[in-house]
Amino acid sequence: MDMVRPDYEGASVAGLVPALLGSADASWLPACVEGASAVVLLVLDGLGWDAVREHAADLPVIAGLEGGPITTVAPSTTSAALPSITTGAPPAEHGLVGYRMRLAKGILDVLKWELEDGRKGPQPSTVAPVEAFCGRSVPVVTREDFLGGGFTDAFMRGSRFYGWRMPSSIAVTVGRLVRAGERFVFAYYNGVDFVAHKYGLRDQFFPSELACTDHLVGALIEALPAEAALVVTSDHGQVHLGEQLPLDPVASLVEACAGEARFRSLHAPPGAARDLLEASREAFGDRAWVLSREQLVDEGWLGPKAPGTEVLGRLGDVTLAARDPIGFADPAHQGEWTMRSGHGSLTPAEMLVPLVAARGSGQRRFPT
């Protein structure tokens, strides 16, 4: 299986918002977006291109939209990809380089915005300084319980938030915002990712959730006027997980673990980075791409520009990017062990996401 490289200078999630807002080349967007009076960007967390192809019967609306696959970022995970979508910057620049990152004060759980000892994380703007949405204040329709959190502040501060509790509220809220004159609306739904992690990709729960998600997209199209466009993308795809491999073969050379199961970041004690790299390649090289910190940077996996010194320190000396449908178990973070699907690595299933679009149909009008 070949790695999929992020297309940071072409069709990738990192270029989507700048293209939609008119500050970057938009020639690679679906043709129906051109000339739209308003654009709604809907991010469906966890919906990879593989799912769209393999479950087209459960996704008749999405599968029938104009467009195709684009790449997400590396690592292919929410904590890195969502900030790339909103800021238009690759992880090397916005600074959120994984689900769990090693900072000077300890390992930060980016989604919870907490350090490993339970302390609150640092001021978000000091960790992720890049502005969202090209510095514009745009309406964001997202889960109500995400509002006010450190992670949300890190990649969407300055936005105007509209929280939803049930997915049925999304189309109503978005339709009203567009009809009130908003030219750009960002919307987010995480049901696919949640169900995939809990139940995996081979249980009936997954196609059932896909059908509900497809209904949401259909409702949004109906809620928008014909002159508005709906653009649908995702932050990453999914891999159904088998076993979680222990890090025992290299544990004596690991000072700290970060990242996530399929993109495990290993920090070596001072002076032991080369030994850790060699031991990791010997132990796991048949099941993962084993990358040094220098490879991640020099080969442009996190962006075409090298990260600054502070962000560079957040990267492990060694990264285990799973090639097989496995995870690498962090003994200090056992919550990951129960997940039935995962992402973060460089496989096509994780790296390719949809970029599809349609004009509104105006079939449903909600009272203002």
N, C-alpha and C positions, 0 to 999 in steps of 0.2 A: 504494500500500500504506500502510495506517495503522499508526502506532506502537501498541504495546500497553503500557499503563501498569501498573506493579506495583500490586497491590491491597494495600498495606501494612496497611491497617486492616480488611481482609476476608480473602478466601480467597487467601492467598499462602503460599509456603514459609516466610516469616519468622514467620508466626503458628502454624505447625504444631506445633512442640514445646510451646510454652505451652498450646495447646489440648489436646494429648494428655496433658500432665502436670497438667491441671486448674487452671491458673493464668490461663486466658483463655477467652473464649467458644468453645465447641466445637460450636455448632449447625450449622456448615457442613461438618462432617466426615461421611463416609459413615455411614449409620445403623447399620451392623453394628458400629461401634466402640463405641457406647454400651453400657455395662454389661460390657464385656470385663474379665476378671480380670487380663489381661496384654496389653500392646501391643508389637508389634515394628514398628519403623519401618525400612523398607528403602529406601535411596536408590540408585537406578540411575543412575549418572552418565551424562549425555548422552542420556537417553531422553526426547525431546520428545513432546508430544501428537500432533503430525503423524505421527510414526513409529507410534504406537499405532493411529491411524486408517488410515493407508495400508498398514500391514503386519499387519493383524489376522489374516491367515491364518498368519503366522509367530509370532503372539503370542496363541494361543487362550486361554490362561489369563488373561493380563493384560487382554486386550480384553474378557473376560467378567466381570471384577470390577466391584463396585459403585463408582460414582463418576464423575468426569469431569475436565476440565481446571481448573487454577488457574494463577496467575501466579508466575513466579520474580521475582528482583530485577533491578535494573539496576546494573552491567552483568550480562548473563546469562552468567555464567562461574563456574567452580568456585570460584575463589579468593574471590569475593564471596558466592556463593549458599550454599555449604556452611557458612560461618560464620553466615549468616543463619538457616539451618535449625537449627543447634545452639544458638545464643545467643538466637534469637527476636528479634533486632535487625536493622534494615535496615543497609546498608553505611555510611550516614552516621554511624551510632552505633557499630558494631563496628570501623570503621576500615579494613577491608580492601576497598579500592575498585577493585581491578583485579588482573589477572594480574601486571603489573609496575607498581610505584608509585615515584614520586619522593619519596625521603626526604632529610633534610638531608645524609646521608652518601653519597647516590647512588641509583641505580635499584635497587630490591629486586625480585628474582624471587621472588614470594610462594610458589610451589609448591616451589621448591628452597630457599627461605629463604637466598638468597645475594645479595650485592651484585654489580653488573656487573663489578667487578674481581676477583671470586672470593672476597672476604672474606665471612665468616659474617655473616648478618643480625643486627639488634639483638635484645635479649631480647624474645621474642614478646609477653609481657604488656604491654610498654611500647608496642607498636604496636597490639595488639588487646586492650584491657583487659576486655571484657565476658565474664562467666562463661558457661560452657556449661551447658545443660540446667537452667536456673533454679537453678544452684548445687548441683545434686544430683550425686552420683557414680554414674553409670550404666554398665552394661557396653556396650562398643563393640566390634563385630566388624568388623574392617577388614583390609586387606592388611598382612601382617607387615612388609614393607619400608617402610611408612609410619610405623611406630611409632618414637618418639623424634625425629622430624623437627620442625623449627621451625614449619612450617605446621600440622602436627597439634597441636602444643602451643598454637598461637595460638587455635585454635577448639574444642579438646576437652580442654584440660588439666583434671586432676582426675578424668578418667574411668578406668574399669577396662578395660584393653585385652585383647582376645583376637584374636591375629593369625591370618590364614589365608594359605596359600600357593596353594591350588587352590580354585576356586569350590565344589567338591563338599563342602568342609569347612564352608561357611557354614551350611547347614541343620542339620548335625549339632550344631555349636556353639550355634546359636541355640535349637534344640529342647532341648538339655540345660540351658541357662540358664533357660529358661522353666519347665521341669519342676523345676528346683531352687528355684523360688520368686521369680525376678526378675519384677517387675511392668512394667518398661519396658526394652527392648533396642533399641539403635541398630545397624543393619548397613549396610554400604556395599560396592557392587560397581561397578567402573569399566570393565568389558569393552566396553560399547557405545561409550563415549566414545573408548577407545583404538582400536578397530577403525574407527570413523568417521573419526578424524583420519588414520589411516594409509591407508585404502583409499577413503574417501569413502562416499557414500550410494547410489551407482549400481552398485556391484560386488556380486557374489554374497556376498562376505565379510560385508557388513552384514546382510542377512536371515539368514544363517547364525548370526551372533552373536545376533541377536534371538531366534532359536529356542532357543539355549542359555540365554539369559537367562530366557526364558519357562519353561524347564524348571526353572531355579533357583527361580523363584517358586512353581511347582507343588510342588517338594520342600519348600519352607518351609511351605506350607499343610499338607502332609501331616505335617510334623514337629511342628505345633502342636496342642494339645488344642482341643476345640470351644469352650471358654470363653475362649480367647485370640484376638486379632485381629492380622492382618497388614495393615499400611498401606504402600503402595508409592507413592513419589514420585520426583522427579528434581530436579537442580539447574538444568538448562537443556536446550533442544533443540539441533538442528544445522541448518546450511545447507551444501549441497554447494557448494564454492568453484570459481569460475572463475579469473579473473586476480587477481594481486596488483598493485595500482596503486602506482607509486612516488610519493614525496612531493616530487618535484622542483619542482613549481610553487610550493611554499611553503617549501622547504628553507632558504632564506636567512633566514626569519623564525622558524625553529624552533631552540631551544636544546637541547631534550631531548625524546625520545619515550618514552612509557610505554603502559600499557594493553595492548591486543592488536589483532590485525589488523582485527577487525570493530568494535572500540570503541577506536579509536586516540586516545590522549591526547597532545596537543601542548603543550609548554611554550615560551612565547615569551621572548625576552630582555626585560629590564626596559624598560617603556615601549612595547613592540611588540604587546601583546595585541590591541588593536583592529585593527591592520593585519593580524595573522595571521588574525583572524576573518573579515575582509572578503575576504582573498585565498583562504582556505579555502572560503568560500561560492561564490566565483567559479569556483574550480578544480574543486570536488567536489560542489557543491550539487545537481547533477542525479542523483547516484548515492548520496548519503548525507544523513542529517540532520546538519547542522553546528550544534553547540551550544556556546554560551559557558559558562564556569564558572558564571556567574550564572544562566543558564537551568537548568543541571543542578540547582542548589540551589533556586532560587525555584520551579521547577515541580515539585519534590518527587520527582525521578527516583531519588534515592538514599535517600529516606526523608522522612517528613512533617516532621521537625525538621532544621533547618540543622546541618551538621557544625561541630564546634569548629574553632578556628584551625589546629591541627596537621593535622587531617584535610583541611581545606579546601586546605591547601598541597599535598596529594597529588594533587589534581585538576589536570588540564591547563587552560591558558587556553582551549583549544579541544578539543572532542571530535568526532571523525568517527565517527558511528554508521552503519555501512553499511546501505543500503536494498536495493541490488542484491546478488547473490551474489558478492561480491568481498571482498578484504581490502586493507588499506593497509599497504604493506611498510615495516617499520622496518629501515633499512640496518645497524643495529647488532645486530639480532637475527634473523639469517637462518634460524634453525631453524624459524620459523613458515612460511617460504615453501614448505616441502615438505608442509604439511598439506593434505589433500584435503577436509576439512570444517572449519567454524569456527563460532563462536558469540560472544556478547558483546553483540550489538546488540539492537534493540528490535522486531524483526519477530515476527509470530505464531509462526513456526517455532522461534524461539529462546526466546521469552518464555512460551509456554504449555507446561506440564508436567502429567503425570497426578497425580491424587490418587485412588487406587483402593484398595479394601480388601476383605477377606474374613475370615470366621472360619476357624480351623483345622479340619482334618478328622480329625486324630489317627490317620491311616492308617499312619504309619510311626513306630515307636518305636525310638530308639537306646539301646543300653545305656549306663548312666551310668558 
